[in-house]
Each structure stands twice: as C-alpha cells, then as structure tokens.
C-alpha cells in the first residue's frame, strides 16, 4: 500500500514540474491527469533506464527518481503536444 502512495506522490510532483517547464497551452490539466502524466513519465524513464543498464529490472515506476521521472513526463507532454498539433487528439482548450 505504501508503494502505491509513493508512486502517486512521485507522479504528481513530476507531473507538476513537467507542466511548469513545458511550453504550450495543450497540457492536460487537473489533479488526476497531472498525476497520470507523472506516473507515465516515471514508467517511461524507468523503462529506458533499464534498457540502457542504469536501473535494475526489479525497480518499480519510481526507480528512476524525481529528476528522470520529470524528464520522462516532459517527453510525454512533448508527444501529447505534437499529437494535438497534428489533430490526432482534439484540443481541449477550444
């Protein structure tokens, strides 16, 4: 149970930092979407880190830590913004 709460906390903090650093109005907003953004970013960073040999296979979604989770969330936001710009995902701000 404590592990799940830790993943949510790391995800939320990484999502907030990524949203502050990412340019553009197309960011997903709200507590839930910000947390999901950070968790997906942490999972992405952990996956890439494991494939590059930086993290052990057994480390969870927070194995990457706050900094790399934030970088992963920035990558997710960049992909999100590109999909909105191409019209694949509708712009929620319109």
Contact map, one row per residue, 1 for C-alpha under 8 A:
1111100000000000000000000000000000000000000000000000000000000000000000000000000000000000000000
1111110000000000000000000000000000000000000000000000000000000000000000000000000000000000000000
1111111000000000000000000000000000000000000000000000000000000000000000000000000000000000000000
1111111100000000000000000000000000000000000000000000000000000000000000000000000000000000000000
1111111110000000000000000000000000000000000000000000000000000000000000000000000000000000000000
0111111111000000000000000000000000000000000000000000000000000100000000000000000000000000000000
0011111111100000000000000000000000000010000000000000000000001100000000000000000000000000000000
0001111111110000000000000000000000100010000000000000000000000000000000000000000000000000000000
0000111111111000000000000000000000100000000000000000000000000000000000000000000000000000000000
0000011111111100000000000000000000000110000000000000000000000100110010000000000000000000000000
0000001111111110000000000000000001111111110000000000000000000000000010000000000000000000000000
0000000111111111000000000000001001111110000000000000000000000000000000000000000000000000000000
0000000011111111100000000000000000100100000000000000000000000000010000000000000000000000000000
0000000001111111110000000000000000100110110000000000000000000000011011001000000000000000000000
0000000000111111111000000000000001111110100000000000000000000000000001001000000000000000000000
0000000000011111111100000000000001000100000000000000000000000000000000000000000000000000000000
0000000000001111111110000000000000000000000000000000000000000000000001000000000000000000000000
0000000000000111111111000000000000000100000000000000000000000000000001101100100000000000000000
0000000000000011111111000010000001000000000000000000000000000000000000000100100000000000000000
0000000000000001111111100000000000000000000000000000000000000000000000000000000000000000000000
0000000000000000111111100000000000000000000000000000000000000000000000000100000000000000000000
0000000000000000011111110000000000000000000000000000000000000000000000000100110000000000000000
0000000000000000000111111000000000000000000000000000000000000000000000000000000000000000000000
0000000000000000000001111110000000000000000000000000000000000000000000000000000010000000000000
0000000000000000000000111110000000000000000000000000000000000000000000000000000000000000000010
0000000000000000000000011111000000000000000000000000000000000000000000000000000110010000001110
0000000000000000001000011111100000000000000000000000000000000000000000000000100110000000000000
0000000000000000000000000111110011000000000000000000000000000000000000000000000000000000000000
0000000000000000000000000011111011000000000000000000000000000000000000000000000000000000000000
0000000000000000000000000001111111000000000000000000000000000000000000000000000000000000000000
0000000000010000000000000000111111100000000000000000000000000000000000000000000000000000000000
0000000000000000000000000000011111110000000000000000000000000000000000000000000000000000000000
0000000000000000000000000001111111111000000000000000000000000000000000000000000000000000000000
0000000000110011001000000001111111111100000000000000000000000000000000000000000000000000000000
0000000110111110000000000000001111111110000000000000000000000000000000000000000000000000000000
0000000000110010000000000000000111111111000000000000000000000000000000000000000000000000000000
0000000000110010000000000000000011111111100000000000000000000000000000001001100000000000000000
0000000001111111010000000000000001111111110000000000000000000000000011011000000000000000000000
0000001101110110000000000000000000111111111000000000000000001000000010001000000000000000000000
0000000000100000000000000000000000011111111100000000000000000000000000011001000000000000000000
0000000000100110000000000000000000001111111110000000000000000000000011111111000000000000000000
0000000000100100000000000000000000000111111111000000000000001111110111011000000000000000000000
0000000000000000000000000000000000000011111111100000000000011100000010010000000000000000000000
0000000000000000000000000000000000000001111111110000000000000000000010010000000000000000000000
0000000000000000000000000000000000000000111111111000000000000001000110110000000000000000000000
0000000000000000000000000000000000000000011111111100001000111111000010000000000000000000000000
0000000000000000000000000000000000000000001111111110000000000000000000000000000000000000000000
0000000000000000000000000000000000000000000111111111000000000000000000000000000000000000000000
0000000000000000000000000000000000000000000011111111111000000001000000000000000000000000000000
0000000000000000000000000000000000000000000001111111111110000000000000000000000000000000000000
0000000000000000000000000000000000000000000000111111110000000000000000000000000000000000000000
0000000000000000000000000000000000000000000000011111111000000000000000000000000000000000000000
0000000000000000000000000000000000000000000000001111111100000000000000000000000000000000000000
0000000000000000000000000000000000000000000000001111111100000000000000000000000000000000000000
0000000000000000000000000000000000000000000001001101111110100011000000000000000000000000000000
0000000000000000000000000000000000000000000000000100111111100000000000000000000000000000000000
0000000000000000000000000000000000000000000000000100001111100000000000000000000000000000000000
0000000000000000000000000000000000000000000000000000000111110000000000000000000000000000000000
0000000000000000000000000000000000000000000001000000001111111110000000000000000000000000000000
0000000000000000000000000000000000000000001001000000000001111110000000000000000000000000000000
0000001000000000000000000000000000000010011001000000000000111111000000000000000000000000000000
0000011001000000000000000000000000000000011001000000000000111111110010000000000000000000000000
0000000000000000000000000000000000000000010001000000001000111111100000000000000000000000000000
0000000000000000000000000000000000000000010011001000001000001111111110000000000000000000000000
0000000001000000000000000000000000000000010000000000000000000111111110000000000000000000000000
0000000001001100000000000000000000000000010000000000000000000101111111000000000000000000000000
0000000000000100000000000000000000000000000000000000000000000001111111100000000000000000000000
0000000000000000000000000000000000000000010010000000000000000001111111110000000000000000000000
0000000001100100000000000000000000000110111111000000000000000101111111111000000000000000000000
0000000000000110110000000000000000000100110000000000000000000000011111111100000000000000000000
0000000000000000010000000000000000000000100010000000000000000000001111111110000000000000000000
0000000000000000000000000000000000000101111110000000000000000000000111111111000000000000000000
0000000000000110010000000000000000001111110000000000000000000000000011111111100000000000000000
0000000000000000011011000000000000000000100000000000000000000000000001111111110000000000000000
0000000000000000000000000000000000000000100000000000000000000000000000111111111000000000000000
0000000000000000000000000000000000001001100000000000000000000000000000011111111100000000000000
0000000000000000011001000010000000001000000000000000000000000000000000001111111110000000000000
0000000000000000000001000000000000000000000000000000000000000000000000000111111111000000000000
0000000000000000000000000000000000000000000000000000000000000000000000000011111111100000000000
0000000000000000000000000110000000000000000000000000000000000000000000000001111111110000000000
0000000000000000000000010110000000000000000000000000000000000000000000000000111111111000000000
0000000000000000000000000000000000000000000000000000000000000000000000000000011111111100000000
0000000000000000000000000000000000000000000000000000000000000000000000000000001111111111100000
0000000000000000000000000100000000000000000000000000000000000000000000000000000111111111111000
0000000000000000000000000000000000000000000000000000000000000000000000000000000011111111000000
0000000000000000000000000000000000000000000000000000000000000000000000000000000001111111100000
0000000000000000000000000000000000000000000000000000000000000000000000000000000000111111111000
0000000000000000000000000000000000000000000000000000000000000000000000000000000000111111110000
0000000000000000000000000000000000000000000000000000000000000000000000000000000000110111111000
0000000000000000000000000000000000000000000000000000000000000000000000000000000000010011111100
0000000000000000000000000100000000000000000000000000000000000000000000000000000000010010111111
0000000000000000000000000100000000000000000000000000000000000000000000000000000000000000011111
0000000000000000000000001100000000000000000000000000000000000000000000000000000000000000001111
0000000000000000000000000000000000000000000000000000000000000000000000000000000000000000001111
